[in-house]
Protein backbone atom coordinates (compact mmCIF):
# COMPACT_ATOMS: atom_id res chain seq x y z
CA UNK A 1 0.00 0.00 0.00
CA UNK A 2 2.87 2.38 0.79
CA UNK A 3 4.35 1.76 -2.65
CA UNK A 4 1.05 2.60 -4.33
CA UNK A 5 0.70 5.83 -2.35
CA UNK A 6 4.28 6.87 -3.02
CA UNK A 7 4.12 6.17 -6.76
CA UNK A 8 0.57 7.12 -7.67
CA UNK A 9 0.19 9.91 -10.20
CA UNK A 10 -3.13 11.38 -11.17
CA UNK A 11 -3.68 10.54 -14.88
CA UNK A 12 -5.15 14.00 -15.42
CA UNK A 13 -1.75 15.48 -14.51
CA UNK A 14 0.30 13.18 -16.76
CA UNK A 15 2.16 14.96 -19.49
CA UNK A 16 1.42 13.76 -23.01
CA UNK A 17 4.23 12.30 -25.07
CA UNK A 18 4.37 15.11 -27.69
CA UNK A 19 4.94 17.64 -24.91
CA UNK A 20 7.74 15.55 -23.38
CA UNK A 21 9.34 15.11 -26.80
CA UNK A 22 9.14 18.83 -27.51
CA UNK A 23 10.79 19.68 -24.18
CA UNK A 24 13.48 17.07 -24.80
CA UNK A 25 14.12 18.46 -28.30
CA UNK A 26 14.54 21.95 -26.88
CA UNK A 27 17.03 20.67 -24.34
CA UNK A 28 19.02 18.72 -26.94
CA UNK A 29 19.03 21.74 -29.27
CA UNK A 30 20.58 23.81 -26.49
CA UNK A 31 23.23 21.11 -25.97
CA UNK A 32 23.98 21.08 -29.70
CA UNK A 33 24.34 24.87 -29.75
CA UNK A 34 26.83 24.59 -26.88
CA UNK A 35 28.84 21.98 -28.86
CA UNK A 36 27.92 19.19 -26.45
CA UNK A 37 26.16 17.18 -29.20
CA UNK A 38 27.38 16.65 -32.75
CA UNK A 39 25.06 17.33 -35.67
CA UNK A 40 24.78 13.59 -36.34
CA UNK A 41 23.78 12.88 -32.70
CA UNK A 42 21.32 15.75 -32.74
CA UNK A 43 19.80 14.51 -36.03
CA UNK A 44 19.56 10.92 -34.75
CA UNK A 45 17.77 12.07 -31.61
CA UNK A 46 15.31 14.02 -33.74
CA UNK A 47 14.58 11.04 -36.02
CA UNK A 48 14.17 8.62 -33.12
CA UNK A 49 11.96 11.10 -31.24
CA UNK A 50 9.69 11.41 -34.28
CA UNK A 51 9.57 7.61 -34.58
CA UNK A 52 8.61 7.34 -30.89
CA UNK A 53 5.88 9.95 -31.28
CA UNK A 54 4.48 8.25 -34.38
CA UNK A 55 4.60 4.84 -32.72
CA UNK A 56 2.62 5.96 -29.65
CA UNK A 57 0.45 8.72 -31.18
CA UNK A 58 0.08 11.03 -28.19
CA UNK A 59 0.07 8.47 -25.39
CA UNK A 60 0.77 9.52 -21.84
CA UNK A 61 3.51 7.98 -19.76
CA UNK A 62 1.15 5.52 -18.08
CA UNK A 63 0.17 4.14 -21.49
CA UNK A 64 3.77 3.19 -22.31
CA UNK A 65 3.52 -0.44 -21.26
CA UNK A 66 6.39 -2.91 -21.53
CA UNK A 67 4.95 -4.80 -24.54
CA UNK A 68 4.33 -1.52 -26.41
CA UNK A 69 7.82 -0.25 -25.59
CA UNK A 70 9.44 -3.49 -26.74
CA UNK A 71 7.53 -3.18 -30.00
CA UNK A 72 8.98 0.30 -30.48
CA UNK A 73 12.51 -0.74 -29.52
CA UNK A 74 12.51 -3.73 -31.87
CA UNK A 75 10.82 -1.96 -34.82
CA UNK A 76 12.62 -2.87 -38.04
CA UNK A 77 15.07 -5.30 -36.42
CA UNK A 78 17.57 -2.66 -35.28
CA UNK A 79 21.23 -3.24 -34.48
CA UNK A 80 22.46 -3.05 -30.91
CA UNK A 81 23.49 0.63 -31.16
CA UNK A 82 20.14 1.65 -32.62
CA UNK A 83 18.31 -0.34 -29.95
CA UNK A 84 20.35 1.37 -27.25
CA UNK A 85 19.74 4.81 -28.78
CA UNK A 86 16.01 4.11 -28.81
CA UNK A 87 16.16 3.16 -25.14
CA UNK A 88 17.63 6.60 -24.49
CA UNK A 89 14.76 8.23 -26.38
CA UNK A 90 12.21 6.22 -24.40
CA UNK A 91 13.74 7.63 -21.23
CA UNK A 92 12.41 11.09 -22.15
CA UNK A 93 8.88 9.81 -21.79
CA UNK A 94 9.71 8.17 -18.48
CA UNK A 95 11.44 11.33 -17.26
CA UNK A 96 8.16 13.25 -17.58
CA UNK A 97 6.75 11.54 -14.49
CA UNK A 98 5.59 13.79 -11.72
CA UNK A 99 5.09 16.78 -13.98
C-alpha positions as CSV (number, residue, x, y, z in Angstrom):
1,X,0.0,0.0,0.0
2,X,2.9,2.4,0.8
3,X,4.4,1.8,-2.6
4,X,1.0,2.6,-4.3
5,X,0.7,5.8,-2.4
6,X,4.3,6.9,-3.0
7,X,4.1,6.2,-6.8
8,X,0.6,7.1,-7.7
9,X,0.2,9.9,-10.2
10,X,-3.1,11.4,-11.2
11,X,-3.7,10.5,-14.9
12,X,-5.2,14.0,-15.4
13,X,-1.7,15.5,-14.5
14,X,0.3,13.2,-16.8
15,X,2.2,15.0,-19.5
16,X,1.4,13.8,-23.0
17,X,4.2,12.3,-25.1
18,X,4.4,15.1,-27.7
19,X,4.9,17.6,-24.9
20,X,7.7,15.6,-23.4
21,X,9.3,15.1,-26.8
22,X,9.1,18.8,-27.5
23,X,10.8,19.7,-24.2
24,X,13.5,17.1,-24.8
25,X,14.1,18.5,-28.3
26,X,14.5,22.0,-26.9
27,X,17.0,20.7,-24.3
28,X,19.0,18.7,-26.9
29,X,19.0,21.7,-29.3
30,X,20.6,23.8,-26.5
31,X,23.2,21.1,-26.0
32,X,24.0,21.1,-29.7
33,X,24.3,24.9,-29.8
34,X,26.8,24.6,-26.9
35,X,28.8,22.0,-28.9
36,X,27.9,19.2,-26.4
37,X,26.2,17.2,-29.2
38,X,27.4,16.7,-32.7
39,X,25.1,17.3,-35.7
40,X,24.8,13.6,-36.3
41,X,23.8,12.9,-32.7
42,X,21.3,15.8,-32.7
43,X,19.8,14.5,-36.0
44,X,19.6,10.9,-34.7
45,X,17.8,12.1,-31.6
46,X,15.3,14.0,-33.7
47,X,14.6,11.0,-36.0
48,X,14.2,8.6,-33.1
49,X,12.0,11.1,-31.2
50,X,9.7,11.4,-34.3
51,X,9.6,7.6,-34.6
52,X,8.6,7.3,-30.9
53,X,5.9,10.0,-31.3
54,X,4.5,8.3,-34.4
55,X,4.6,4.8,-32.7
56,X,2.6,6.0,-29.7
57,X,0.5,8.7,-31.2
58,X,0.1,11.0,-28.2
59,X,0.1,8.5,-25.4
60,X,0.8,9.5,-21.8
61,X,3.5,8.0,-19.8
62,X,1.2,5.5,-18.1
63,X,0.2,4.1,-21.5
64,X,3.8,3.2,-22.3
65,X,3.5,-0.4,-21.3
66,X,6.4,-2.9,-21.5
67,X,5.0,-4.8,-24.5
68,X,4.3,-1.5,-26.4
69,X,7.8,-0.3,-25.6
70,X,9.4,-3.5,-26.7
71,X,7.5,-3.2,-30.0
72,X,9.0,0.3,-30.5
73,X,12.5,-0.7,-29.5
74,X,12.5,-3.7,-31.9
75,X,10.8,-2.0,-34.8
76,X,12.6,-2.9,-38.0
77,X,15.1,-5.3,-36.4
78,X,17.6,-2.7,-35.3
79,X,21.2,-3.2,-34.5
80,X,22.5,-3.0,-30.9
81,X,23.5,0.6,-31.2
82,X,20.1,1.7,-32.6
83,X,18.3,-0.3,-30.0
84,X,20.3,1.4,-27.2
85,X,19.7,4.8,-28.8
86,X,16.0,4.1,-28.8
87,X,16.2,3.2,-25.1
88,X,17.6,6.6,-24.5
89,X,14.8,8.2,-26.4
90,X,12.2,6.2,-24.4
91,X,13.7,7.6,-21.2
92,X,12.4,11.1,-22.2
93,X,8.9,9.8,-21.8
94,X,9.7,8.2,-18.5
95,X,11.4,11.3,-17.3
96,X,8.2,13.3,-17.6
97,X,6.8,11.5,-14.5
98,X,5.6,13.8,-11.7
99,X,5.1,16.8,-14.0
